[in-house]
Amino acid sequence: MEDIYSEIVKVLKKKEKCVLATLINRIGSAPRAVGAKYLVKQDGTSLGSIGGGCVEAEVWQKAQEILEESKREILHFDLTSEQLAEGGLVCGGNIDIFLEPLRKDVLNIYEEAARIGQKGGSAILATLVSVEGDFPEGEGWKILLKTSGENVGSLLGGAELEKKILSEGHVLLKGKKPKVLAASSEHRRMEILLEPIFPESTVYIFGGGHISEQLAPLVKNVHFRVVVIDDREMFANRGRFPEADEVIVSEFEKCFEQLSMNDSCYIVIVTRGHLYDGFVLEQAIKTNARYIGMIGSKKKIRTLYQGLMKKGISKEMLSRVHAPIGLEINSETPEEIAVSIVAELIKVRGESPSR
């Protein structure tokens, strides 16, 4: 999502127009979940996805009209209709897509949302989707409510509505799922899209060998931030990992001293040997990373675990580790192993954080 926010910032800074389409309601089966986004720019290019090609084609076409008219609109799609069936989709559900033209007046909101994704923090992005009657001129329709207490933007309903939104914030940020809130202000019913903003999911790849070389571009292509760490500059460099957001040369025994780990972090341990895997795992297990995975045979893993338990690390702590790493797909080559690891990362990302 942060890629879209960053792209919005780039577009608005150039004083160009764009339309943001967000999936706000889904009943039954559909390709994408609530919160999925699709950005259509003035030059006709787009970023993101909200579903099948026929849905996006219609959204793109409507976005062209909205670019000129500067009005918000909700499109409804019945994915069981004959129209969709002709396009090859048999999802069997209904979705609502909210389209909103974005202008320079919301630039500071998306700048802060992108900053949170890259640097840390948390917030709720609230967008007015619909309001009973005419929308009052001069009233705000989008606000970023930071958990630190700072607000960027404004929203029809003022402080009372902001308080209600923040009361929903704890649940939203814990589940990391958006929702549409029904509310009222001055006796008018309204619907507000609430989206949790939190640090971008980052995969830390420890080891710059053959598997990592195949893994990094795959991880980036499925919209994770990528950081590669190795203790050898010949393996940890931009030439070897051009797609990585960051490449760090550091001793494995001390590398966590310069890393800031949180529950949006995914740790992949694929160093060049048991000793270095052990150095990384001992530090990783003490973090609150969302995912920890380590390559190796069951015998190697058992040996490492026994050594760590002698140092006071419990079986319960070690039970968090995905080892051997990756989904079981009978992978053998570095390319196949990379695919199995990425598949597991996607699986974990899609699960509730409490699981």
N, C-alpha and C positions, 0 to 999 in steps of 0.2 A: 504493500500500500504506500509505503514511503516513497517509492519510485514515482508514483503518480503525484503525490504532494510536491515532490521536488520539481517535477515537470511543470506542474501548475505554476510554481514560483517562477520558473524560467520564462514561461509564456507571458505571465502578467508583467514581469519586469520589462519585457520587450514591448509592452503595451498592445499586445495582440489579444484577440478574442478566443474563448474556448468554452465548451459546454461539458459539464461533468454529469455522467449518467451513473446512478447508484441503484442497485437492486435493493428495494426497501421492504418487499413482502414476497414470501414464497409459500405456496400451498401445494402439497404433494411433492412429486419428484421434479427436479430441475437441475441443469448442469452446474450452477453456481449457487453459493450460499448468500444469505442476506448480508449486505455490506460490500459485495463485489462491485468494482468500479470500471468505468470505461470512459476515457477522456478523448473528446473529439476537438481537434484544433482547427483554427481558421483556415489553414492551408489544406485541410482535408485529411491529414494524417491522424492516427489515433494510437492510444496506449491503453493496455489493460483488456479485460474481458468480462462480460456479464452473461455469457451463454453461447448458444449456437449461432452459426453464421447468419441465418435468416433473421433472428432477433436483432443481432448487432447491425445488420444491414438497414433494418427499419429505424433503429435508434439513431444510426448515423445520418439517415435521411432527415429525420425529425430535427436532429441537432443543427443541420444546416439552416432550417427555418428559424430555430430559436436563436441562432447566432445573430440574425438580423432583427428579430422581434424583441429580444431580451426579456422573455417571459419564462417562468417556471411551468413545467408540465409533468403530469404523471401518465405513463403509457401502461396499458394492461395487456398482457399476452396470455392467451389460453393455449398451453402447449399440447392440448389434446385435439385442437381444431384441425380441420382438413388442410388449412393453409400451412400449418407447421408440419403436418404429416407429409405434405408434398415436398417439403424441404429436407425430409429424411430424419426429423426428430420425432422420437416416440417417448418423450419424458413423462407425460401424463400428469402435469401440474399447471399451476397458474403463477405468474409472477407480475409484480408491479415495478416499473422502472421510473425513478424520479430524475428528471433532467433539469439542470439549473445552469444558466449562463453565469460565468464568473468574470468579474471585472476587477480593476485595480483596487477597489475599496476593500477587497478581502485578501489582498496580498499579504498583509502583516499576519493574518490568521494562519495562512498556509505556510508562511515562513516559520512561524513558531511550531506548527505541527511537524514540519519537516525536521526542525532542530531537535525536537523531543525524540523523534525516531532515530536520529543519528547520535545524539549526545546523552540522552537519558531524561528521566522525569515522567510525568503522566498527566493526562488531561481528558476532558470530555469535549468533543466537538459536537455542538448542537446546531442543527439546521432546521428552520421552519419549512415544513413540506407543504402544509395546507392550513388555511385559516377560514373560518366561516365569515362570509361577507367579503367586502373589498379589503385588500391589504392596505393598511394606513401608510400614506407617503411619509418618508422620513423615519419610519420605525425600522429597527434592526431585524435581520432574518438569519444571522449566523453569529455564533459566539464560541470561543474556546475558553472553557473553564478549567484552569490548571489546579491540580490538587494542592499546590503550594499557596493557593489563594489569589493568584493574579488572573485577571480576565483580559481577553483580547477580543474586541468586537462588541456587539450588543444584540439583544433579542427582545422582540415584542413580549411584554409581560413583566419585564424588569426583575427586580430583586426577588420577588416572591416566586417567580417561575425558576429563576436560577437556583434558588434554594431547593426546589423540588428536583431539579435535574441533578444537583450534587448528591441528593439523598439516594438517587439511583446509581450514582457513580461507582460506589464500592463494589456492587454486584457486577456491573459492566466491566470494570477493570479486572476483577478477579476471573471472570469468565472469558474476557477478551472477545466478546461478541456484541455487535450493535443491536439496537432495538428501536422501534418507533413508539414514542410516548404520546398518549392521548392526554391533553391538558386543556385548561380553559383560562382565559384572561378577559376581564371586563365582559363576562357572560358570553364570550365567543369561544366556540370549540376550535381546537387546533391540533395538528399532529406535528411532532418534532422528531427528527431523526437524531438519535444519540449514538455517537461512535467513540469507543475508547481509543485514546492515543497513547501509545507506550513505546518503549525502545524497540527498534527494528531487530528482528530475529537474526542473530549473528552466529555463524558456524566458525569455530576456531579449529583449524586443522593443524595438528601437531605432527610435524614430519613433512619434508618436502620431496619425498621419493616418487616412484612411478605411480603408485596409487593416487597420491595427492595431486599429481599432475593431471590425471584423468578426472579426479573428483571435483577440483575447484571450479572448472567451467560449468559442470553439471549443476552444482550447488547454486551458482550465480544465476543460471538460467531458470531456476525455479524460485527465484526472488528471495534468497537469503543474502545477507551481507557476509562476505568471506574474508577471513583473516588466516594467513598461513604463517606458522612459526617453525623455524629450524635453527640449529646451532651452527650451521655451515652456510656461509654467504653464497657459496656456489650452488646451493640448493634453495636458498631463500632469497630470491631476487625478482625484480619486475619482468625480466626477460623470460623467466621460467613460468611466472604466474601473472600475466598481463591483466587477467580478469579480476584478480583479487582486489578488494578494497584497501587492504593493508598487508604488508609483508614485513615480518619481524625476524631479526637475527638475534637469538638469545640462547643462553644455556638453558637446557630443559629443567635443571634443578632450581632455577631462579625465575623462570619466565612468567609465573603468575604474579610476581611482584609488580609488573607493569601492566597487568590486565585488570579490567573492572568487570567482574562477572555478575550477572543477575539472572532472573528466571526467564529471560528471553535469549539466553545463550545456549549453544549446542556445542559440545566438545567431542571432537573426533581424534582418537589417538592411533596414529599409524606411523610411528617413528621407525628407526632402522634396527631396533633390537629390544629384547626383554628389559634390559637395564633402563633404557630411556623411557620405555612405556611405563615402567614402574615409577620413575621420577614424576612423570606427568600425572598418572593416575592417583598417586598419593596426594597431590595438590588438588586435583580436580574433584575428588570425592568430598572435599571440605567446602566446596562452593555450593551455591543454590542453583546451579545450571539446570536448565530444563531437561537436557539430555547429555549423557556421557556414554560414549561407545568406544570399544577398544578391539583392535584386530588381534588375532592369534588363535592357536589351537586350544582345545579344552585343557590339555596338559599344561601349557604355558600359563593359561589364565589361572588354573588351580594353584600353580606354584607362586604366582604373583600375589594372589589373594592370601595364601598362607603367610607370606612374608609381611603383608600389610596388617594382618590380624595380630601378628606378634608385636606390631608397633601400636596396637590399641585400637585399630579401626575395626568396627563391628561388622558382622555378617549383614545386618540390616542396612548399613551404609553401602556396602558392596552390592547389595541386591538392586540398587539403582542402575548399575552399569549394564549396558547392552553388550554382552560379550559371549561368543564371538559377535562382532559388529555386523550390522546389516540384516536384511530379510533373507531368509533361506531360499535361494533360487539356483542352487548348485553352481554358484559363480566360481571361476578359477582365475581368469586373467585380470590384470589391473582394471581394464575397462569394465568387465562384468562386476567386479567387486565394488567399483565406484557406483554403478547402477544400483546395487543392492543397498549400499549405504544411503544414497539419496532417497531411495524408496522408504527406508525406515525413518529418515528425517521428516519426510512429508507426512508419514503416518502419525508420528508423534506430534507434529505441529497441528495436525487436524483434530487431535484429541483434546478433551477438556483438560486444563492444567491440573485439575484435582485428581486426575486418573493416575 
